[in-house]
Amino acid sequence: MTEPSTQAADRGSGQQSQEADRLREILRAPGYLRVLVFAAFIGIPVSLIAFWFLVGLHELEHGLWVNLPHGLGWDAPPWWWPLPLLLVAGAVVGLVAGHLPGAGGHIPASGLHTGGTPPVTLPGVLLAAVASLPFGAVLGPEAPLIALGGGLALLFHGLTRAPSTPQSTALLGAAGAAAAIAAIFGNPLIAAVLLIEVAGVGGPQLFAVILPALVSSGVGALVFTGFGRWTGLETGNLSLQLSTPLPRLDAADVLWTIPVAVALAVLLHPMLRAARRLAVYVAGGVLSRTVLCAVAAGVCAAVYALITGRTPADVALSGQTTLGRLAADPHAWGVGTLIAVLLLKGAAYTLCLGSLRGGPVFPALFLGAAVGVLLAPLPGLGLVPAMAAGMAAATAATLRLPVSSVVLVVLLLGRSAMMPIVILAAVIAFAATELLPAGTAMPPAPGANQPTAEAGNSEAAGAP
């Protein structure tokens, strides 16, 4: 028994030594060092452009959903307000998807992707995002930001006329994406962790990809944070002001986390499969069917406003602002309202995932938090643990990125007291989702050539 164990240990030690030698070779290569230095520099312009992009989205959303209704004499948007806005969104996205290079970015139902975005596709990506997100799409800005950062990094590298290789292109695309994604999450750590899981690489390749991404996102976070304070402008805040202090976890919180996570995985999986089927449907008639799906999402928001008497913005938009209100005053949401927002926002989310352009993170966070508030009265289950478990489970089930989901929810809560619940919920939801039947294969975006590497990583990056 000793000899085989010794041989196994020797083989393991030899493999580790080879991996260390390979990593040392990568880090000492002049080309890689140039990429690392360039990554630090591109973090500055990419983060500034991402900052203004997010400011523009925030200001346009505020103007359409707050200032314009007030100017017309309403305290809140009337029930029909999402219908014309999402009609415009569907028409613009349909035109972009059918006529501009890159089709406005990848379809949200396919998950997150980090492949370098060709600079020629950036106008379509930005136009589709501006038409979707402030106009009421139930999607977040993270996917356009990843495309924006990766495309800008490649654009700046092309302007320098420096020689490029497939490896340097991939590294710079990841670095630019990290700098941009750090802007919305407000933390370079989540950008780095997210890219680790989305890229789907390991060993020395992992370090090779993540070091430029970490350098760029770190520099970008410094610029982004300082510039935001200097201008006083807002891009949206991803921190929750909870109505109660974080409690101590007990056995009941841990035990309830298991069925909550399984239930969210089981409930979200059909929604994501339906979104993929919708994407196939939309590909058969891009303009008309994109408009149809967008208006149907607007109908969901209008029906919610009619039956609850609340603002249709609870269902429309990403849910980032609404999540903050839910966390600050969960008791203002009755059981009927919570059920209505879960059903109708879930339906609108499915429609937007399959047709418009944006990211899947923020609506998933809101839906998980709403489920947590709804289930919090269960015996022994606290409000904050229920929300933490719901957000972690919903994010992991949607993105199929469990580590990123844990880091995101812990940073969102601001403390690590809920970390055991968050980890347990994310792992259980991820495992349950993996055991459920696979969904429909995604069609390529109209007019876009999907990189083969991305197709291989689509399941790891959130494709159900």
C-alpha positions in Angstrom: 0.0 0.0 0.0 2.9 2.3 0.7 4.5 1.9 -2.7 1.5 2.8 -4.8 0.7 5.7 -2.5 4.3 7.0 -2.8 4.1 6.6 -6.6 0.8 8.5 -6.7 2.3 11.3 -4.6 5.4 11.4 -6.8 3.2 11.7 -9.9 1.1 14.4 -8.3 4.2 16.3 -7.2 5.6 16.0 -10.8 2.4 17.3 -12.3 2.4 20.3 -9.9 6.0 20.9 -10.8 5.2 20.9 -14.5 2.3 23.2 -14.0 4.5 25.6 -12.0 7.2 25.5 -14.7 4.6 26.2 -17.4 3.1 29.1 -15.4 6.7 30.5 -14.9 7.3 30.3 -18.7 4.0 32.1 -19.4 4.7 34.9 -16.9 8.3 35.4 -18.2 7.3 35.6 -21.8 7.9 39.1 -23.2 4.6 39.1 -25.1 2.6 38.2 -22.0 4.3 41.0 -20.0 3.4 43.5 -22.7 -0.2 42.3 -22.5 -0.1 42.8 -18.7 1.2 46.3 -19.0 -1.3 47.2 -21.7 -4.1 45.7 -19.6 -3.3 48.2 -16.8 -3.5 51.1 -19.3 -6.7 50.1 -21.0 -8.4 49.8 -17.6 -8.5 53.6 -17.5 -10.3 54.5 -20.8 -12.5 51.5 -20.7 -13.7 52.3 -17.1 -14.3 55.9 -18.1 -16.4 55.0 -21.1 -18.2 52.3 -19.1 -18.9 55.0 -16.4 -20.5 57.4 -18.9 -22.4 54.5 -20.6 -24.0 53.6 -17.3 -24.7 57.2 -16.4 -26.4 57.6 -19.7 -28.5 54.5 -19.1 -29.4 55.6 -15.6 -30.3 59.2 -16.6 -32.4 58.0 -19.6 -34.2 55.4 -17.4 -34.9 58.1 -14.8 -36.2 60.5 -17.5 -38.5 58.0 -19.1 -39.9 56.4 -15.9 -39.8 59.4 -13.4 -39.3 62.8 -15.0 -41.6 62.3 -18.0 -44.6 61.0 -16.0 -44.2 63.7 -13.5 -44.0 66.3 -16.3 -47.3 65.0 -17.7 -49.0 65.2 -14.3 -48.7 61.7 -12.9 -47.1 60.8 -9.6 -46.1 57.4 -11.0 -46.1 55.9 -14.5 -49.7 54.9 -15.4 -50.5 51.2 -16.0 -50.2 51.5 -19.8 -46.8 53.2 -19.7 -44.6 50.2 -20.6 -46.5 49.4 -23.8 -45.3 52.2 -26.0 -41.8 52.1 -24.5 -41.3 48.4 -25.1 -42.8 48.8 -28.5 -40.0 51.2 -29.4 -37.5 48.9 -27.7 -38.6 45.9 -29.7 -38.6 47.8 -33.0 -35.1 49.2 -32.5 -33.6 45.9 -31.3 -35.3 44.1 -34.2 -33.8 46.5 -36.7 -30.4 46.3 -35.1 -30.4 42.5 -35.0 -31.5 42.2 -38.6 -29.2 44.8 -40.2 -26.1 45.8 -38.1 -22.9 43.8 -37.7 -23.0 41.6 -34.6 -26.8 41.8 -34.3 -26.7 44.0 -31.2 -24.8 41.4 -29.1 -25.5 37.8 -28.1 -29.0 36.7 -27.1 -29.4 37.0 -23.3 -30.9 33.5 -23.0 -27.5 32.0 -24.0 -25.8 33.3 -20.8 -22.7 35.4 -20.5 -19.8 35.3 -22.9 -16.3 36.8 -22.6 -15.0 36.4 -26.2 -13.4 39.5 -27.6 -16.1 41.6 -29.3 -15.0 42.8 -32.8 -15.0 46.7 -32.7 -17.2 46.9 -35.8 -20.1 45.4 -33.7 -19.9 48.0 -30.9 -22.4 50.5 -32.5 -25.0 47.8 -32.7 -24.3 46.5 -29.2 -24.6 50.0 -27.7 -27.7 50.9 -29.7 -29.5 47.7 -28.8 -28.6 48.2 -25.1 -29.8 51.8 -25.0 -33.1 50.7 -26.7 -33.6 47.8 -24.4 -32.6 48.7 -20.9 -34.0 52.2 -20.1 -37.2 51.4 -22.1 -38.2 48.6 -19.8 -36.5 45.4 -20.8 -36.3 43.0 -17.9 -32.6 42.7 -18.3 -29.4 44.1 -16.7 -26.5 46.0 -18.3 -23.7 43.4 -17.5 -23.7 41.7 -20.9 -23.5 44.9 -23.0 -20.7 46.1 -20.6 -18.7 42.9 -21.2 -19.1 43.4 -24.9 -18.2 47.0 -24.7 -15.1 46.4 -22.6 -13.8 43.6 -24.8 -14.5 45.5 -28.0 -12.8 48.7 -26.7 -9.7 46.8 -25.6 -9.3 45.3 -29.0 -10.0 48.7 -30.7 -7.3 50.4 -28.6 -4.9 47.6 -29.3 -5.6 47.9 -33.0 -4.9 51.6 -32.9 -1.4 51.0 -31.5 -0.7 48.8 -34.5 1.0 46.3 -32.2 1.2 42.7 -33.4 -1.5 40.5 -32.2 -2.0 36.8 -31.8 -5.1 34.8 -30.9 -3.8 34.5 -27.4 -3.2 38.2 -26.9 -6.6 39.0 -28.5 -8.3 36.7 -26.0 -6.3 38.1 -23.0 -7.0 41.7 -24.0 -10.7 41.0 -24.6 -11.0 39.5 -21.1 -9.1 42.4 -19.6 -11.4 45.0 -21.2 -14.5 43.0 -20.2 -13.3 42.9 -16.6 -12.6 46.7 -16.5 -16.1 47.4 -17.8 -17.9 44.8 -15.6 -16.2 46.1 -12.5 -18.0 49.4 -13.2 -21.5 48.0 -12.7 -20.7 45.7 -9.8 -18.5 48.3 -8.1 -15.8 45.8 -7.2 -12.9 44.3 -9.3 -13.2 41.0 -7.3 -16.5 40.0 -8.7 -15.3 40.9 -12.2 -12.3 38.6 -11.9 -14.3 35.7 -10.4 -17.0 36.1 -13.0 -14.5 35.9 -15.8 -12.8 32.8 -14.2 -16.1 30.9 -14.4 -17.3 32.2 -17.7 -14.0 31.6 -19.5 -14.1 28.0 -18.3 -10.3 27.5 -18.3 -8.0 26.2 -15.6 -4.4 25.6 -14.6 -1.8 28.0 -16.1 -4.3 29.2 -18.6 -6.5 30.4 -15.7 -3.7 32.6 -14.3 -2.8 33.8 -17.8 -6.3 35.0 -18.4 -7.1 36.3 -14.9 -4.0 38.4 -14.2 -4.6 40.9 -17.0 -8.3 40.9 -16.1 -7.6 41.6 -12.5 -5.0 44.3 -13.2 -7.4 46.1 -15.6 -10.5 45.8 -13.4 -8.5 47.0 -10.4 -7.2 50.1 -12.2 -10.6 50.6 -13.7 -12.3 50.4 -10.3 -10.0 53.2 -8.9 -10.8 55.4 -11.9 -14.5 54.6 -11.9 -14.9 55.2 -8.1 -12.9 58.4 -8.1 -14.6 59.8 -11.2 -18.1 59.0 -9.8 -17.3 60.9 -6.6 -15.8 63.8 -8.5 -18.8 64.3 -10.8 -21.5 63.4 -8.4 -23.3 61.4 -11.1 -24.9 58.1 -10.5 -24.9 54.9 -12.4 -27.0 52.8 -10.0 -26.0 51.3 -6.7 -25.5 47.6 -6.1 -25.6 47.6 -2.3 -28.7 46.8 -0.2 -29.8 48.8 2.8 -31.6 46.0 4.7 -34.5 46.8 6.9 -33.0 44.7 9.8 -29.5 44.0 11.0 -27.9 40.7 9.9 -29.0 38.0 12.3 -27.2 35.0 13.6 -27.8 31.9 11.6 -29.5 28.9 13.3 -30.3 25.3 12.3 -33.7 26.3 10.9 -32.2 28.8 8.5 -29.8 26.2 7.2 -32.5 23.5 6.9 -34.9 25.7 5.0 -32.2 26.8 2.6 -32.2 23.3 1.0 -35.8 23.2 -0.2 -35.7 26.9 -1.1 -32.7 26.4 -3.3 -34.2 23.3 -5.0 -37.5 25.0 -5.5 -35.9 28.0 -7.2 -33.9 25.8 -9.5 -37.0 23.8 -10.5 -39.0 27.0 -11.0 -36.4 28.9 -13.0 -35.3 26.1 -15.2 -38.5 26.0 -17.3 -38.4 29.8 -17.7 -34.8 29.6 -19.1 -35.8 26.7 -21.4 -38.8 28.7 -22.6 -36.5 31.7 -23.2 -34.3 29.6 -25.4 -37.3 28.3 -27.4 -38.4 31.9 -27.8 -34.9 32.8 -29.2 -35.4 30.1 -31.8 -38.9 31.5 -32.6 -37.6 35.1 -32.9 -34.8 34.0 -35.3 -37.5 33.0 -37.8 -38.8 36.6 -38.1 -36.5 39.0 -36.3 -38.2 42.3 -36.5 -41.8 41.4 -36.1 -41.2 38.7 -33.5 -38.9 40.9 -31.4 -41.6 43.5 -31.3 -44.2 41.0 -30.4 -42.1 39.6 -27.5 -41.2 43.1 -26.3 -44.9 44.3 -26.3 -45.9 41.1 -24.5 -43.4 41.9 -21.8 -45.0 45.4 -21.6 -48.4 43.7 -21.2 -47.1 41.8 -18.2 -46.0 45.0 -16.5 -49.3 46.7 -17.4 -51.4 43.8 -16.0 -49.3 43.9 -12.8 -50.0 47.6 -12.4 -53.7 47.1 -13.0 -54.2 44.3 -10.4 -52.0 45.7 -7.7 -52.3 49.4 -8.1 -48.5 49.7 -8.0 -46.1 51.1 -10.5 -45.5 49.0 -13.6 -41.7 49.6 -13.1 -41.8 46.8 -10.5 -42.1 44.4 -13.4 -40.4 46.3 -16.1 -36.7 47.2 -16.1 -33.9 45.2 -14.6 -35.1 45.2 -11.0 -31.9 46.7 -9.6 -33.8 49.8 -8.1 -36.8 47.7 -7.1 -34.5 45.2 -5.3 -33.2 48.1 -3.1 -36.8 49.1 -2.2 -37.7 45.5 -1.5 -34.8 45.0 0.8 -35.3 48.4 2.6 -39.1 47.8 3.3 -40.1 44.2 2.6 -43.3 44.6 4.7 -44.7 47.0 2.2 -45.1 44.1 -0.2 -48.2 41.9 0.6 -48.4 38.3 -0.2 -50.6 38.9 -3.3 -48.2 41.6 -4.6 -45.2 39.3 -4.2 -47.0 36.5 -6.0 -48.1 38.9 -8.8 -44.6 40.3 -9.3 -43.0 36.9 -9.3 -45.4 35.5 -11.9 -45.5 38.6 -14.2 -41.9 39.7 -13.9 -40.8 36.1 -14.4 -42.9 36.0 -17.6 -41.5 39.3 -18.8 -38.0 38.2 -18.0 -38.5 35.1 -20.1 -39.7 37.1 -23.0 -36.9 39.6 -22.8 -34.2 36.9 -22.5 -35.3 35.4 -25.8 -35.7 38.6 -27.8 -34.1 41.8 -26.5 -30.5 42.6 -25.5 -29.0 42.8 -22.0 -27.8 40.5 -19.2 -29.6 38.0 -16.9 -28.1 38.9 -13.5 -30.2 41.7 -12.0 -33.7 40.2 -12.7 -32.5 36.9 -11.2 -31.3 38.6 -8.1 -34.7 40.4 -7.7 -36.7 37.2 -8.3 -34.7 35.3 -5.7 -35.0 38.1 -3.2 -38.8 38.2 -3.7 -39.1 34.5 -3.2 -37.1 34.9 0.0 -39.4 37.6 1.3 -42.5 35.5 0.4 -41.1 32.4 2.2 -39.7 34.3 5.2 -42.7 33.6 7.5 -42.0 29.9 7.4 -41.3 28.6 10.9 -37.8 29.4 12.0 -36.7 31.1 8.8 -35.5 34.7 9.1 -36.1 37.4 6.6 -32.5 38.2 5.8 -31.4 34.5 5.5 -34.4 33.8 3.3 -33.5 36.7 1.0 -29.8 35.7 0.9 -30.6 32.1 0.1 -33.1 33.2 -2.6 -30.7 35.5 -4.3 -27.9 33.0 -4.3 -30.0 30.2 -5.5 -31.7 32.2 -8.3 -28.4 33.6 -9.5 -26.6 30.2 -9.5 -29.6 28.5 -11.3 -29.8 31.2 -13.9 -26.1 31.8 -14.6 -24.8 28.4 -13.7 -21.8 30.1 -12.1 -21.9 29.1 -8.5 -18.7 30.8 -7.3 -19.6 34.1 -8.9 -23.1 33.9 -7.4 -21.7 33.5 -3.9 -19.3 36.4 -4.3 -21.9 38.6 -5.8 -24.5 38.0 -3.1 -22.0 38.4 -0.3 -20.8 41.7 -1.7 -24.4 42.8 -2.2 -25.2 42.1 1.5 -22.0 43.9 2.6 -21.0 41.3 5.2 -20.0 37.7 5.3 -22.4 36.7 8.1 -24.8 35.0 5.6 -22.0 33.3 3.7 -22.8 29.7 4.9 -26.4 30.1 3.7 -25.3 31.8 0.4 -22.8 29.0 -0.4 -25.2 26.2 0.5 -28.0 27.8 -1.6 -25.8 28.4 -4.6 -24.3 24.9 -4.6 -27.6 23.2 -4.2 -29.3 25.3 -6.9 -26.4 24.8 -9.3 -26.4 21.0 -8.7 -30.2 20.7 -9.1 -30.1 22.7 -12.3 -27.3 20.5 -13.8 -29.5 17.4 -13.0 -32.5 18.8 -14.9 -33.0 18.1 -18.6 -31.0 20.2 -21.1 -32.8 22.8 -23.0 -33.1 23.8 -26.7 -29.9 24.6 -28.6 -29.5 28.3 -29.1 -29.5 29.7 -32.6 -26.7 32.0 -33.7 -27.6 35.7 -33.4 -28.8 37.0 -36.8 -25.8 38.4 -38.7 -23.4 37.3 -36.1 -20.8 34.6 -36.2 -20.6 33.0 -32.7 -17.0 32.1 -31.8 -16.6 28.3 -31.5 -14.9 28.7 -28.1 -17.9 30.5 -26.8 -20.2 27.7 -28.0 -18.2 25.3 -26.0 -18.6 27.4 -22.9 -22.3 28.4 -23.2 -23.5 25.8 -20.8 -20.9 26.8 -18.2 -21.8 30.4 -18.7 -25.5 30.2 -18.0 -27.1 28.3 -20.9 -29.7 26.0 -19.4 
